[in-house]
Amino acid sequence: MIRALTGYATRSPWKVIALWAVLGIALALLGQALVFRATQASSGAFLPADYDSAAALRVAERHFGARPDANPSTVLVARADGEPLTAADERHVDAEAAKLARRPVVMPRPEDALPFARDHSQRPVVEPVVTAPDRGFRLLSVELTGNPTDPGMQNLYRAFREQARAAFAEAGLRTGFTGGLADTVDSADAGKTRSTVVGIVMLVVILLLHVLVFRSFLAALLPLLAVSVIGGAAAGAVVGSALLAGIDLDPSTPQLINVVLVGIGIDYFLFLLFRFREQLRDRPEQSGRAAAAAVAGRVGTAITSAALTIVAAFSTLGVATFGQFRVLGPAIAVAVLVMLVGSLTLMPAILAVAGRRMFWPSRGLKDRPREGVAARMGDRVARRPLTVVVASVALLGALAAGLVGMRMDYGQSGGDGERTAAAATAAEIAGALPAGVSDPTGVFVTATDGGTLTAERLGGLAEALMAVDGVGQVAPTVLSEDRTAARIDVFPTADPRRQEARDLVSGPVRDAVAAHRPAGTEVHVGGTAAVFADISKAVDKDLRVVFPVAAALITLILLVLLRSLLAPAVLMISVGLGFAATLGASALVFQHALGRSGVDFTLPLVLFLFVVALGTDYNILIGDRIREEMERPGPARAAVARAVRHTAPAIATAGLVLAASFGSLAVGPGSATQQIGFATALGILLSAFVLSIALVPALAALLGWSIWWPLPPRRAAGPAEPAPAPAERGSGSTEPRVRVG
């Protein structure tokens, strides 16, 4: 199957290239046009139905008209001269709020807007909330419906913000906006320039790495072009699949998929390029098309195994209870499968068409390179494998020590990002009112005895909530129209995005609800703090299931690929050490050095899947080459040295490219994104340079042919391949010349 695909691609390269060009452009446009219809920004919507906050959300929707795509924001209105609000000012504020609620907000449409972009024009819901005790400001609640990550929805909010500012400015009043959509838009505006700069820097770094390694412009540009085409097709396939299946994606999924595809796509192309160059050097009489066919057939097996490892790892998220994980797994699996097909068809087709011109103007195909770092590393690993093993394990163990005392942070990175106008408004509100006033915790009560609810019947519950330490205020009870449901808003003194608020809701508030629930009623606690408290429980449960299932599937793939019982164990132990070292180093940096409350709750799972799956990619490449070299005559350690000499440059370059790709996330505005970017980049570097280039080959050198037990490689008959003498290595080594380390 693999050789059939690569064979057709190299025999009919122009047909394959044309097909991918059409497919990539069409699916990329489809994905861009529909991506915001396939995403769901509400974290509560991803919780299992039996969780308390999810049940509260259903009550809010059924009895109080709440919508899952509603985006509540808070507007602060104060006098521009800094004086306290008068009674006349309050009446004017409320009158203007009523006018804003009646006035439709038209979504601006930029000239470059896609034709399928959704029109979010609507009438906002605007209601007065409360006046500060010192009468310094009055708060309004604003609700706009739509996906907050959709640029059209963000433009709609900006249009409303300008309308509100203008309306209140005429009366000498200033405004501030915070919460929900205001936070999202301000953060997007603050990080727009940085995101553009980071993206450009990442592309420049990748191009420079390719130019330095291959001394060729085509070898630098064509991998990026191919990955862009395949990545566009993959993104469109994910969005289309989600819409057809009726699945909502998390807004962060498309961005994460893009980073993954750029990284692994260039990795796979690099694996092909290095082997292609080696093939052309060893057989100068062979045509470029024949060399591409031979290389793609051989390397295609390793690429397929590497891709299926990632697919298997992420597919295990399908058993997660937290919906954000459950949809992330299949989405990335679909994207990686598309990248795999492109790696077996489009990439070999490009090599077949370019041939030796791929490495122009480099003379590397004619001149045998001098010995480089990779050859010396291979010799060192083969001569002193025990020393390399001890040093590698010591380094990984030292980093893993950071796991001691590690805590999980289930927050939304509140306060760790940029100082935006929305953050300044929130700080002003918190100076006069409980921090939770702009994002209250909702206690929802429903009658289960067939009767109706009254404020008097729920008075004891409201008093009990007010008595909870950490609750700053309790709003009056609001009854539904049919009086079968009620809502009591609780305003914590802590920021709802902080751990203190989640501890308050999951502990004392829910304890008070359980102890003072009126007879014949059912009570659920909802809101941001409650949602993230429940997410923490769901994630803890998922981690205990996904880790062993993913490890078992990856081990099974390694067993099939390597045809050995011992080699998969060696590879899995090594990537396990790499995972522990990466997570420990992340805790050392973010929790201990930077003083964060802990590592982000998604980090262990994301790291496990990426570091184990992608780290296994490199281990598969080096392991497959070690087995191939051991099939030749000669000592096992000499085979290991040759394998490192030939494969280390590809792994090192691929690791640097992938680390740069993920590292671009480390300069994002959110703490969670920063941690994922830093940790994944570090994990990839450890996987490439410590595990695949040092630890795994050293273990293979120690174990010799027994590492392939019970099916050792068949050794070809003939004289052993002599190791090049020191004086001859400068002219006889076949190692690709690359400066690594």
C-alpha positions in Angstrom: 0.0 0.0 0.0 2.7 2.5 1.0 5.0 1.6 -2.0 1.9 1.7 -4.3 1.2 5.3 -3.2 4.8 6.5 -3.4 5.3 4.6 -6.7 2.4 6.3 -8.4 3.4 9.7 -7.0 6.9 9.3 -8.5 5.7 7.9 -11.8 3.0 10.6 -12.4 4.3 13.5 -10.3 2.6 16.3 -12.2 -0.8 14.8 -11.8 -0.3 14.4 -8.1 1.0 18.0 -7.7 -2.0 19.4 -9.7 -4.5 17.3 -7.7 -3.0 18.5 -4.4 -3.0 22.2 -5.6 -6.7 22.1 -6.4 -7.6 20.1 -3.3 -5.5 22.2 -0.9 -6.8 25.5 -2.1 -10.4 24.4 -2.2 -10.3 22.8 1.3 -8.3 25.7 2.7 -10.9 28.2 1.6 -13.7 26.0 2.9 -12.0 25.7 6.3 -11.4 29.5 6.6 -15.0 30.3 5.7 -16.6 27.7 8.0 -14.2 27.4 10.9 -16.1 29.7 13.2 -19.3 27.7 12.6 -17.6 24.6 13.8 -16.2 26.0 17.0 -17.8 26.4 20.5 -16.3 28.9 22.9 -18.2 27.9 26.0 -16.1 25.6 28.2 -19.2 24.5 30.1 -20.7 23.0 26.9 -17.8 20.5 26.9 -18.6 19.1 30.4 -20.5 15.8 30.8 -24.2 16.2 31.3 -24.1 14.8 34.9 -21.8 17.5 36.2 -23.4 20.1 38.5 -22.4 23.2 36.5 -23.6 21.6 33.3 -27.0 20.9 34.9 -27.1 24.6 36.0 -26.5 25.7 32.4 -29.4 23.6 31.2 -31.7 25.2 33.8 -30.5 28.6 32.8 -31.3 27.8 29.1 -34.7 26.2 29.8 -36.1 28.6 32.3 -34.2 31.9 32.0 -33.6 32.2 28.2 -29.8 31.8 28.5 -28.0 30.9 25.3 -24.9 28.8 25.1 -23.4 31.3 22.6 -24.2 34.3 24.7 -21.3 36.6 25.5 -22.0 38.7 28.6 -19.8 41.8 29.1 -19.9 44.6 31.7 -20.0 48.3 30.9 -18.8 50.7 33.6 -20.3 54.2 33.3 -18.8 57.1 35.4 -18.6 60.8 35.3 -15.8 62.1 33.2 -14.9 64.7 35.9 -14.5 62.1 38.6 -17.4 63.3 40.7 -19.9 60.8 42.2 -23.0 60.0 40.2 -26.1 61.9 41.0 -29.6 60.6 40.9 -30.1 62.4 37.6 -26.9 60.8 36.2 -28.3 57.3 37.2 -31.6 58.0 35.4 -29.7 59.2 32.3 -27.5 56.1 32.3 -30.5 53.8 32.5 -32.3 55.8 29.8 -29.2 55.5 27.5 -29.0 51.8 28.3 -32.6 51.4 27.1 -31.8 53.2 23.9 -28.8 51.0 23.2 -30.9 47.9 23.7 -33.4 49.1 21.1 -30.8 50.1 18.5 -29.5 47.4 16.2 -25.8 47.0 15.9 -24.7 46.4 12.3 -21.6 44.2 11.9 -18.9 45.9 9.8 -17.8 43.9 6.8 -14.2 44.4 5.8 -13.4 44.4 2.0 -11.4 41.1 2.4 -14.3 39.3 4.2 -15.0 35.8 2.9 -18.3 35.5 1.0 -19.6 32.8 3.4 -18.8 34.8 6.6 -21.8 34.9 9.0 -23.5 38.2 9.6 -23.8 38.8 13.4 -25.8 42.0 13.3 -28.2 42.1 16.2 -29.9 44.0 19.0 -27.9 43.7 22.2 -29.4 43.0 25.6 -28.5 45.9 27.8 -29.6 46.1 31.5 -28.6 48.2 34.5 -27.0 46.1 37.3 -25.7 48.1 40.3 -24.2 51.4 41.4 -21.0 51.3 43.4 -21.4 52.1 47.1 -19.4 55.3 46.7 -21.5 56.2 43.6 -18.3 56.3 41.6 -19.8 54.3 38.7 -22.8 52.4 37.6 -22.6 49.0 35.9 -24.5 47.8 32.9 -24.8 44.2 31.7 -24.5 43.7 27.9 -25.1 40.4 26.0 -24.2 39.8 22.4 -24.6 36.3 20.9 -22.2 34.6 18.6 -18.8 32.9 18.6 -16.4 35.4 20.4 -13.4 34.1 18.3 -15.1 35.0 15.0 -13.5 38.2 13.6 -17.0 39.2 12.5 -18.3 38.9 16.1 -15.3 40.9 17.4 -16.0 43.6 14.8 -19.6 43.7 16.0 -18.5 44.2 19.6 -16.2 47.1 18.5 -19.1 48.7 16.7 -21.3 48.5 19.8 -18.4 49.8 22.0 -18.1 52.9 19.8 -21.9 53.4 19.9 -22.0 53.2 23.7 -18.9 55.5 24.1 -20.4 58.1 21.8 -23.8 58.0 23.5 -22.5 58.4 27.0 -19.8 60.9 26.1 -22.4 63.4 24.9 -23.6 63.6 28.6 -20.1 64.0 30.0 -19.8 60.3 31.0 -16.9 58.0 30.4 -17.2 54.2 29.8 -15.1 51.1 30.5 -15.7 47.6 29.2 -14.7 44.3 30.7 -15.6 40.6 30.9 -16.3 38.0 28.3 -16.1 39.5 24.8 -14.4 42.7 25.9 -11.5 40.6 27.4 -11.3 38.5 24.2 -11.2 41.5 21.8 -8.8 43.5 23.9 -6.4 40.6 24.1 -6.7 40.0 20.4 -5.9 43.6 19.6 -3.0 43.7 22.0 -1.5 40.5 20.6 -2.2 41.1 16.9 1.2 42.7 16.1 3.1 40.3 18.2 1.4 37.3 16.6 2.3 38.6 13.1 5.9 39.2 14.1 6.2 35.8 15.8 4.8 34.1 12.7 7.3 35.9 10.4 10.2 35.1 12.8 9.2 31.4 12.9 9.1 31.1 9.1 12.5 32.9 8.8 14.1 30.6 11.3 12.8 27.5 9.5 14.0 28.8 6.2 17.4 29.7 7.5 17.8 26.2 9.1 17.0 24.6 5.7 19.3 26.9 3.9 22.2 26.3 6.3 21.7 22.5 6.2 21.1 22.0 2.5 22.8 25.1 1.0 19.8 25.3 -1.3 16.9 27.7 -1.8 14.6 25.1 -3.3 15.2 22.7 -0.4 14.2 25.6 1.9 11.1 26.8 0.1 9.5 23.6 -1.3 8.9 21.9 2.1 7.1 25.0 3.4 5.1 25.3 0.2 4.1 21.6 0.4 3.2 21.7 4.1 1.1 24.8 3.5 -0.9 23.1 0.7 -1.4 19.9 2.7 -2.1 21.8 5.9 -4.8 23.8 4.2 -6.4 20.6 3.0 -6.1 19.1 6.4 -7.7 22.1 8.1 -10.6 22.1 5.7 -11.1 18.4 6.2 -11.2 18.8 10.0 -13.8 21.7 9.8 -15.9 19.8 7.2 -15.8 16.6 9.2 -16.8 18.5 12.4 -19.8 20.2 10.7 -21.0 16.9 9.0 -20.7 15.1 12.3 -22.4 17.9 14.3 -19.3 18.2 16.6 -18.3 21.5 18.1 -14.5 22.2 18.2 -12.8 24.2 20.8 -11.6 27.6 19.4 -8.0 26.7 20.2 -8.1 23.5 18.1 -7.5 25.1 14.7 -4.5 27.0 15.9 -3.1 23.9 17.6 -3.7 21.9 14.4 -1.8 24.5 12.3 1.2 24.3 14.7 1.2 20.5 14.7 0.9 20.2 10.9 3.7 22.7 10.2 6.0 20.9 12.7 5.4 17.3 11.7 4.9 18.1 8.0 8.3 19.7 7.7 9.7 16.8 9.8 8.5 14.2 7.3 9.8 16.2 4.4 13.2 16.5 6.1 13.3 12.7 6.6 12.7 12.3 2.9 15.2 15.1 1.9 18.1 13.7 4.0 17.6 10.2 2.6 17.1 11.5 -0.9 20.4 13.4 -0.8 22.1 10.4 0.6 20.7 8.2 -2.2 21.9 10.7 -4.9 25.4 10.8 -3.4 25.7 7.0 -3.1 24.3 6.4 -6.7 25.3 9.3 -8.9 24.2 7.4 -12.0 20.6 7.1 -10.8 18.0 9.5 -12.0 16.2 11.8 -9.6 12.9 10.1 -10.3 14.3 6.6 -9.5 16.0 7.9 -6.4 12.8 9.5 -5.2 10.9 6.3 -5.7 13.5 4.2 -3.8 13.7 6.7 -0.9 9.9 7.3 -0.6 9.3 3.6 -0.5 11.8 3.0 2.3 11.3 6.1 4.4 7.5 6.0 3.8 7.3 3.0 6.1 8.9 5.0 9.0 6.8 8.1 8.2 3.6 6.0 8.2 4.5 4.4 11.5 5.4 7.8 13.0 2.1 9.3 11.8 0.0 6.4 13.0 1.7 6.7 16.4 0.4 10.3 16.7 -3.0 9.3 15.4 -3.2 6.4 17.9 -2.1 8.7 20.8 -4.6 11.4 20.0 -7.4 9.0 19.2 -7.3 7.8 22.8 -8.8 11.2 23.7 -12.1 9.8 22.3 -12.5 8.0 25.6 -12.2 11.3 27.6 -15.2 12.6 29.5 -14.3 16.2 29.0 -15.6 17.2 25.6 -12.7 19.6 24.8 -10.3 16.7 24.9 -12.8 14.3 23.3 -13.1 16.4 20.1 -9.4 17.5 20.1 -8.2 13.9 19.6 -10.2 13.0 16.5 -9.6 16.5 15.0 -5.8 16.2 15.2 -6.0 12.5 14.1 -7.8 13.5 10.9 -5.3 16.3 10.3 -2.3 14.0 10.7 -3.8 11.4 8.4 -4.2 14.0 5.7 -0.6 15.1 6.3 0.4 11.4 6.1 -1.3 11.0 2.7 0.4 14.2 1.5 3.8 12.9 2.8 3.4 9.7 0.7 2.2 11.4 -2.4 2.9 15.2 -2.8 6.3 15.2 -1.2 7.7 12.3 -3.3 6.2 13.9 -6.4 8.0 17.1 -5.7 11.3 15.2 -5.2 10.7 13.3 -8.5 10.1 16.6 -10.4 13.0 18.5 -8.8 15.5 15.7 -8.8 19.1 16.9 -8.3 17.9 20.5 -8.9 16.4 20.3 -5.4 19.9 20.9 -3.9 21.0 23.7 -6.3 23.3 25.6 -6.0 24.9 23.4 -3.4 27.8 21.1 -4.5 27.0 18.7 -1.7 26.0 16.0 -4.2 29.4 16.0 -5.8 31.7 16.8 -2.9 32.0 14.3 -0.1 31.5 16.3 3.1 34.0 16.3 5.9 33.3 14.6 9.2 30.9 16.5 11.3 29.4 16.4 14.8 27.0 13.6 13.8 29.9 11.2 12.9 31.8 12.0 16.1 28.6 11.6 18.1 28.0 8.2 16.5 31.6 7.1 17.3 31.3 8.3 20.9 28.0 6.5 21.5 29.4 3.3 20.0 32.6 3.4 22.0 31.2 4.5 25.4 27.5 3.6 25.5 27.3 3.2 29.3 28.7 6.7 29.9 26.2 8.1 27.4 23.3 6.3 29.1 24.3 7.4 32.6 24.8 11.0 31.5 21.4 11.1 29.7 19.5 9.5 32.6 21.2 11.9 35.0 20.1 14.9 33.0 16.6 13.7 32.6 16.4 12.8 36.3 17.5 16.2 37.4 14.8 17.9 35.3 12.2 15.4 36.5 12.9 16.5 40.1 10.7 19.4 39.4 7.7 17.1 39.7 8.1 17.2 43.5 5.4 19.5 44.8 4.0 20.3 41.4 0.4 21.7 41.4 -2.3 21.9 38.8 -3.7 25.3 37.9 -7.3 25.1 36.6 -7.6 28.8 36.0 -8.1 30.9 32.9 -4.8 32.7 33.3 -6.5 35.7 34.7 -4.0 38.4 35.5 -1.1 36.6 33.8 -1.7 38.2 30.4 -1.4 41.7 29.1 -2.5 44.9 30.9 -5.5 45.7 28.6 -8.2 48.3 28.9 -10.6 45.5 29.9 -8.2 44.4 32.7 -8.0 48.0 34.0 -11.8 48.3 34.0 -12.1 45.0 36.0 -9.5 46.3 38.5 -11.5 49.5 38.9 -14.7 47.5 39.6 -13.0 45.2 42.1 -11.8 48.3 44.1 -15.4 49.1 45.0 -17.4 45.9 44.6 -16.9 42.1 45.0 -14.6 40.8 42.3 -17.3 38.4 41.1 -19.9 41.1 40.5 -19.2 41.1 36.7 -19.2 37.3 36.6 -21.4 35.9 39.4 -21.9 32.4 40.5 -25.4 31.3 39.8 -27.4 29.1 42.1 -30.3 27.6 40.2 -33.3 26.0 42.0 -36.0 24.0 40.4 -39.2 22.6 42.0 -39.4 18.9 41.8 -42.6 18.4 43.9 -45.0 20.0 41.3 -45.3 23.2 43.3 -44.1 26.7 42.7 -41.2 28.7 44.2 -41.3 31.9 46.1 -38.7 34.2 47.5 -39.8 33.3 51.0 -39.5 29.6 50.4 -35.9 30.2 49.3 -35.0 32.7 52.0 -33.1 30.2 54.1 -30.9 29.2 51.2 -30.1 32.8 50.3 -29.2 33.6 54.0 -27.0 30.5 54.2 -25.1 31.6 51.0 -24.6 35.1 52.4 -23.1 33.6 55.5 -20.4 31.7 53.6 -17.0 33.2 54.2 -15.7 34.5 50.8 -19.1 35.6 49.5 -19.3 39.4 49.2 -22.9 39.8 48.2 -26.0 37.8 47.3 -28.5 39.3 44.8 -32.3 39.1 45.3 -33.9 35.9 44.1 -35.1 36.0 40.5 -38.1 33.7 39.7 -38.9 32.2 36.2 -42.1 33.2 34.6 -43.8 29.9 35.6 -42.3 30.1 39.1 -40.9 26.6 38.8 -37.3 27.7 38.8 -35.3 30.4 40.6 -31.8 32.0 40.3 -29.8 33.4 43.1 -26.6 35.2 42.0 -23.7 35.0 44.4 -20.8 37.5 44.1 -17.5 36.0 45.4 -14.9 38.4 46.8 -12.3 36.5 44.7 -11.9 36.9 40.9 -14.0 34.1 39.3 -11.0 33.1 37.2 -8.8 32.4 40.2 -8.3 29.3 42.2 -9.7 30.9 45.3 -13.1 31.3 43.6 -13.1 27.8 42.4 -12.2 26.4 45.8 -15.0 28.6 47.3 -17.6 27.3 44.8 -16.6 23.6 44.9 -16.4 23.6 48.7 -18.3 26.0 51.0 -20.9 27.2 48.5 -21.9 23.7 47.4 -21.8 22.5 51.0 -24.2 25.4 52.0 -26.5 24.5 49.1 -26.6 20.8 50.1 -27.3 21.6 53.8 -30.0 24.3 53.1 -31.7 23.0 50.0 -35.4 23.5 50.4 -37.5 20.3 50.5 -39.0 19.4 47.1 -36.3 21.2 45.1 -33.2 20.5 43.1 -30.3 22.9 43.3 -27.3 23.3 41.0 -24.4 25.7 41.1 -23.2 27.3 37.8 -21.0 30.1 36.5 -17.4 30.4 35.5 -15.9 29.4 38.8 -18.2 26.3 39.1 -17.5 25.3 35.5 -13.8 25.3 36.0 -14.1 23.5 39.3 -16.0 20.7 37.5 -13.5 20.7 34.6 -10.7 20.0 37.1 -12.6 16.8 38.2 -13.2 15.7 34.6 -9.6 16.2 33.7 -8.3 14.3 36.7 -10.5 11.4 35.7 -9.4 11.5 32.0 -5.7 11.6 32.8 -6.0 8.3 34.7 -7.6 6.7 31.6 -5.9 8.3 28.6 -2.3 7.8 29.8 -2.3 4.0 30.0 -4.5 3.6 26.9 -2.3 5.8 24.7 0.9 4.1 26.0 -0.6 0.7 25.2 -1.5 1.7 21.6 1.8 3.3 20.9 3.6 0.2 22.3 1.5 -2.0 20.0 2.5 0.0 16.9 6.1 -0.2 17.9 5.8 -4.0 18.3 4.4 -4.3 14.8 7.0 -2.0 13.2 10.1 -3.1 15.0 9.2 -6.8 15.2 10.7 -7.0 18.6 9.7 -7.2 22.3 12.7 -5.5 23.8 13.1 -2.6 21.4 9.6 -1.2 22.0 10.2 -1.4 25.8 13.5 0.6 25.4 11.8 3.2 23.3 8.8 3.6 25.6 11.0 3.8 28.7 13.1 6.5 27.1 10.1 8.6 26.0 8.6 8.2 29.5 11.8 9.6 31.0 11.6 12.5 28.5 8.0 13.2 29.4 8.8 13.3 33.2 11.8 15.5 32.5 9.8 18.0 30.4 6.9 18.2 32.9 9.3 18.6 35.8 11.3 21.4 34.0 8.0 23.2 33.2 7.1 23.1 36.9 10.5 24.4 37.8 10.2 27.3 35.4 6.5 28.3 35.8 5.6 27.3 39.3 8.9 27.7 41.2 10.8 30.3 39.2 8.0 32.5 38.0 5.8 32.0 41.0 2.7 30.9 39.1 0.0 29.0 41.1 0.9 25.8 39.2 1.2 24.3 35.8 -1.9 24.6 33.5 -4.3 21.7 33.9 -4.1 20.8 30.2 -0.3 20.6 30.2 0.3 17.0 31.4 -2.1 15.6 28.8 -0.9 17.8 25.9 2.8 17.0 26.9 2.1 13.3 27.2 0.5 13.1 23.8 3.0 15.4 21.9 6.2 14.4 23.6 5.5 10.7 23.7 4.0 10.6 20.1 6.4 13.0 18.5 9.3 11.8 20.5 8.5 8.3 19.4 8.6 9.6 15.8 12.3 10.3 16.2 12.9 7.0 18.0 11.2 5.2 15.2 13.5 6.9 12.6 16.7 6.0 14.5 15.4 2.6 15.5 14.5 1.7 11.9 17.9 2.9 10.7 19.7 0.9 13.4 17.9 -2.2 12.3 18.7 -1.5 8.7 22.4 -1.0 9.5 22.5 -4.2 11.6 21.4 -6.2 8.6 24.8 -5.4 7.1 27.9 -7.4 8.1 30.0 -6.2 10.9 29.8 -5.5 14.7 26.6 -4.2 16.2 28.3 -1.1 17.6 29.6 -0.2 14.2 26.1 -0.4 12.9 24.9 1.9 15.7 27.6 4.4 14.8 26.6 4.4 11.1 22.9 4.8 12.0 23.7 7.9 14.2 26.0 9.3 11.5 23.3 9.1 8.8 20.2 9.9 10.9 21.3 12.4 13.6 21.4 15.4 11.1 17.8 14.7 10.0 16.5 14.3 13.6 18.4 17.4 14.8 17.1 19.6 12.1 13.6 18.2 12.4 13.7 18.7 16.2 14.8 22.3 15.8 12.1 23.1 13.2 9.4 21.5 15.4 10.7 23.2 18.5 10.6 26.6 16.7 7.1 25.9 15.6 5.8 25.1 19.1 8.0 27.7 20.7 6.1 30.4 18.8 3.2 29.7 21.2 5.4 30.5 24.2 5.2 34.3 23.5 1.4 34.2 23.5 -0.6 36.4 25.9 -2.1 33.6 27.9 -0.3 31.6 30.6 -1.7 28.3 29.4 -0.5 29.0 25.8 2.9 30.1 27.1 3.3 26.9 29.1 2.3 24.6 26.3 4.6 26.4 23.9 7.6 26.3 26.2 7.1 22.8 27.5 6.4 21.2 24.1 9.4 22.9 22.5 11.6 21.7 25.3 10.2 18.2 25.1 10.9 18.0 21.4 14.5 19.1 21.9 15.0 16.6 24.6 13.4 13.9 22.5 15.6 14.7 19.5 19.0 15.5 21.1 19.0 13.4 24.3 16.7 10.5 23.6 17.0 9.7 19.9 20.6 10.8 19.2 22.1 9.7 22.5 20.1 7.5 24.9 18.4 5.1 22.5 21.5 4.4 20.3 23.6 3.9 23.4 21.1 1.4 24.8 21.1 -0.3 21.4 24.9 -0.5 21.5 24.9 -2.0 24.9 22.2 -4.6 24.0 23.6 -5.4 20.6 21.5 -7.7 18.4 19.5 -8.9 21.5 17.5 -5.6 21.3 15.6 -7.1 18.4 14.7 -10.3 20.2 12.9 -12.6 19.3 13.3 -11.6 15.6 16.8 -10.3 15.0 17.5 -8.7 11.6 18.8 -11.0 8.9 22.4 -10.2 8.4 23.7 -10.0 4.8 26.6 -12.2 3.9 29.9 -10.6 3.0 32.8 -8.8 4.5 32.2 -6.3 7.3 31.9 -2.7 6.4 35.2 -1.2 7.5 35.1 1.8 9.8 36.8 4.8 8.1 40.2 5.6 9.5 40.7 9.0 10.9 42.8 10.2 8.0 40.2 8.9 5.5 37.0 10.2 7.1 37.4 13.7 5.6 37.0 12.3 2.1 35.0 9.1 2.7 32.2 9.8 5.1 28.7 9.8 3.7 27.3 11.9 6.6 25.3 14.9 5.5 27.3 17.9 6.6 25.4 19.8 9.3 26.5 21.8 12.3 24.5 20.3 15.2 25.2 21.3 18.8 
